[in-house]
Amino acid sequence: MAHQGKKLINDPNDVVTEFIEGLVETYPGLQYLDGFPGIKVVLRADVVGTKYDKVAVICGGGSGHEPAHAGFVGEGMLTAAILGDVFASPHVDAILAGIRAVTGPMGCLLIVKNYTGDRLNFGLAAEQAKSEGYKVESVIVGDDCALPPRRGIAGRRGLAGTILVQKVAGAAAAAGLSLTEVLDEAKHASEMVGTMGVALSVCTLPGQVTSDRLGPGKMELGLGIHGEPGAAVTDLQPVDLVVSHVLKQILSKETNYIPISRGNNVVLMVNG
């Protein structure tokens, strides 16, 4: 039987606004943009767009995946993060406001996770910004390795590996590279990252009932970050078998998602 999910929150309608307020109060190097809370943009407090002499790096998406993406705003990573409501893409006006706020003569790079809403809204905002004279480039991140190509109708989903792309792009921008060079570094990183999720339960939206899709003793391989169906529901397995399966899927020669060979150096990120 489904039941109300337990969350330590106040009003479910205020969770995103209160997260942003708390983040900015905690970290003096961050600020939110004018128009808040209608415009939910977190940016570096030391960046003034018209005077910023480096490439701005911007990412964003639906809330509910904290600390992504506002928690990764800072020197050497994101210049600004655009937040939507829980599991909802940020609207075009918010993205455009973020671009205007932090983009100087060097231009900006948008890092966009591969979801229809994100691609549509970031794409529309980018085109509008270009028409206003801003230099804007985009990189799409789709690092999901759980589903074979034939099952990923919209392509590979953007998951936790997006953070590594943010770091590479942010470091390149901080080093003073041009927009074209930052874009090239980000694209290369996005092509070399792979992620697979494993879930013991299904996520619950604030104020909503829990799902009983995963029964006792079950786990789901490749469950999406918004609760989208994964590759398979199986019996709960020992962790060594789970890790073995995940690595086998990420490194599969059949899908060839990640071109890696024995002896290559890798970065491992475990997202709990």
C-alpha positions in Angstrom: 0.0 0.0 0.0 1.4 3.4 -1.0 1.8 6.0 1.8 3.0 9.6 2.2 6.7 10.0 1.8 8.6 11.2 4.9 10.6 14.5 4.3 12.1 16.9 6.8 10.6 20.0 5.1 8.2 22.8 5.7 5.8 23.5 2.8 6.5 21.3 -0.3 5.9 24.3 -2.4 8.8 26.2 -0.8 11.5 23.5 -0.8 13.5 24.9 -3.7 13.2 28.5 -2.6 14.3 27.6 0.9 17.2 25.5 -0.4 18.5 28.5 -2.4 18.1 30.9 0.6 19.9 28.5 2.9 22.7 27.9 0.4 23.4 31.6 -0.2 23.2 32.4 3.6 25.7 29.6 4.3 28.2 30.5 1.5 29.1 34.2 1.2 30.7 33.6 -2.2 27.3 32.8 -3.7 24.3 35.0 -4.4 20.9 34.7 -6.1 19.9 36.8 -9.1 17.4 39.6 -9.0 13.9 38.3 -9.7 14.2 35.6 -7.1 12.2 33.4 -6.3 10.5 33.6 -9.7 14.0 33.5 -11.3 16.0 30.8 -9.6 19.6 31.5 -10.5 22.6 31.0 -8.1 25.8 32.6 -9.3 29.2 33.6 -8.0 29.1 36.8 -6.0 32.4 38.0 -7.5 31.3 37.8 -11.2 29.9 40.8 -13.0 28.9 39.6 -16.5 29.9 42.6 -18.6 33.4 42.7 -16.9 34.0 39.0 -16.5 37.2 38.1 -18.4 36.8 34.3 -18.6 34.4 32.0 -20.2 31.3 31.6 -18.0 30.2 28.0 -17.4 26.5 27.5 -16.7 24.5 24.3 -15.9 21.1 23.7 -14.5 18.0 21.5 -14.4 15.2 20.4 -12.2 15.7 20.6 -8.4 15.6 17.5 -6.2 19.1 16.3 -7.0 21.0 18.5 -4.6 23.7 19.5 -4.3 23.4 19.5 -8.1 23.7 22.0 -9.6 23.8 25.1 -7.3 26.1 23.4 -4.9 28.8 23.2 -7.6 28.9 27.0 -8.3 32.4 28.4 -7.5 35.8 29.1 -8.9 37.0 26.4 -11.2 33.5 24.9 -11.7 30.2 26.6 -12.5 29.8 30.3 -12.8 26.0 30.0 -12.4 23.4 27.4 -11.9 19.8 27.6 -13.1 17.2 25.8 -11.0 13.8 24.6 -12.0 11.1 23.3 -9.7 11.5 19.7 -8.4 12.0 17.4 -11.4 11.1 20.3 -13.8 13.4 22.0 -16.3 14.1 25.6 -15.6 12.1 28.0 -17.8 13.7 29.9 -20.6 13.4 33.3 -18.9 15.5 32.1 -16.0 18.2 30.5 -18.2 18.4 33.7 -20.3 18.7 35.8 -17.1 21.5 33.6 -16.0 23.4 34.0 -19.3 23.0 37.8 -19.2 24.2 38.0 -15.6 27.5 36.2 -16.0 28.6 36.3 -19.6 31.3 38.7 -20.6 33.3 39.2 -23.8 34.7 35.6 -23.6 31.2 34.1 -23.9 29.6 31.2 -22.1 29.2 27.5 -22.2 25.9 25.8 -21.4 26.3 22.3 -20.0 22.9 20.6 -20.7 21.8 17.1 -19.5 20.1 15.0 -22.1 16.5 15.5 -21.2 13.9 16.8 -23.6 12.8 19.7 -21.4 16.4 20.8 -20.6 17.5 20.6 -24.2 14.5 22.6 -25.4 14.6 25.4 -22.8 18.4 25.8 -22.8 18.4 25.7 -26.6 15.7 28.5 -26.8 17.6 30.6 -24.3 20.9 30.1 -26.1 19.4 31.3 -29.4 17.8 34.3 -27.8 21.1 35.2 -26.1 22.9 34.9 -29.5 20.4 37.2 -31.1 21.4 39.8 -28.4 25.0 39.5 -29.2 26.3 37.0 -26.6 28.7 34.3 -27.6 27.1 31.0 -26.5 28.0 27.4 -27.0 26.4 24.2 -25.6 27.5 20.7 -24.8 24.9 17.9 -24.2 25.8 15.3 -21.6 24.3 11.8 -21.9 26.4 9.5 -19.7 23.8 6.8 -18.9 25.1 3.3 -19.7 22.1 1.3 -18.3 20.0 1.0 -21.5 21.1 -0.2 -24.9 20.8 2.3 -27.7 17.6 0.8 -29.1 15.8 1.4 -25.7 17.0 5.0 -25.2 14.4 6.7 -27.4 15.8 10.2 -26.7 19.4 9.0 -26.3 21.4 8.4 -23.2 20.2 10.2 -20.1 22.3 12.8 -18.3 23.3 11.6 -14.9 25.9 12.1 -12.2 28.8 12.1 -14.7 27.6 15.6 -15.6 29.5 16.8 -12.6 32.8 15.6 -14.0 32.1 17.5 -17.3 31.4 20.6 -15.2 34.7 20.3 -13.5 36.7 19.9 -16.7 34.9 22.8 -18.3 35.3 25.0 -15.2 39.0 24.3 -14.9 39.5 25.1 -18.6 37.6 28.3 -18.2 39.5 29.3 -15.1 42.8 28.7 -16.9 41.8 31.4 -19.4 41.0 29.1 -22.4 38.8 30.5 -25.2 35.2 29.5 -25.6 36.1 27.1 -28.4 38.8 25.5 -26.3 36.5 25.1 -23.3 33.8 23.6 -25.5 36.3 21.1 -26.9 37.4 20.1 -23.4 33.8 19.7 -22.3 32.8 17.6 -25.3 35.8 15.3 -24.9 34.9 14.8 -21.2 31.3 14.1 -22.0 32.3 11.4 -24.5 34.5 9.7 -21.9 32.2 9.5 -18.9 29.8 6.7 -18.1 27.2 6.2 -15.3 24.9 3.5 -14.2 22.4 3.8 -11.3 21.3 1.1 -8.9 18.2 1.7 -6.7 16.8 0.0 -3.7 13.7 2.2 -3.6 11.9 4.7 -5.9 12.3 8.4 -5.3 9.4 10.3 -3.7 8.4 13.9 -4.5 7.8 16.2 -1.5 4.2 15.9 -0.4 3.5 12.9 -2.7 2.9 9.2 -1.9 5.6 6.7 -2.2 5.7 4.2 -5.1 5.5 0.5 -4.3 7.0 -0.5 -7.7 10.0 -2.1 -5.9 8.8 -4.7 -3.4 10.7 -6.1 -0.5 14.0 -7.8 -1.5 14.0 -6.2 -4.9 16.4 -3.7 -6.6 16.4 -1.9 -9.9 19.3 -1.6 -12.2 19.5 1.7 -14.2 16.6 3.4 -12.5 16.3 7.0 -13.8 16.9 10.0 -11.6 13.2 11.0 -11.8 12.0 7.4 -11.3 12.0 6.4 -15.0 12.1 2.7 -15.5 15.6 1.2 -15.7 17.0 -1.9 -17.4 15.8 -4.6 -15.0 14.2 -5.3 -11.6 16.1 -8.1 -9.8 16.4 -9.7 -6.4 18.6 -7.9 -4.0 22.2 -9.0 -4.6 25.5 -8.8 -2.7 27.3 -5.6 -3.4 30.3 -7.2 -5.1 28.0 -8.8 -7.7 26.2 -5.4 -8.1 29.5 -3.6 -8.7 30.6 -6.3 -11.1 27.4 -5.9 -13.1 27.6 -2.1 -13.2 31.2 -2.1 -14.4 30.4 -4.8 -17.0 27.6 -2.6 -18.4 29.6 0.6 -18.4 32.5 -1.0 -20.1 30.5 -3.2 -22.5 32.1 -3.6 -25.9 28.7 -4.3 -27.4 27.4 -0.8 -26.7 30.9 0.8 -26.8 29.7 3.7 -24.7 33.1 4.3 -23.1 36.3 3.8 -25.3 38.5 2.5 -22.5 41.3 -0.1 -22.5 43.2 -2.0 -19.8 45.9 0.3 -18.3 44.0 3.6 -18.9 43.8 6.0 -16.1 40.3 6.6 -14.8 38.4 8.8 -12.3 35.9 7.0 -10.1 32.9 8.8 -8.6 30.5 7.0 -6.3 27.3 9.0 -6.0 25.3 7.9 -2.9 
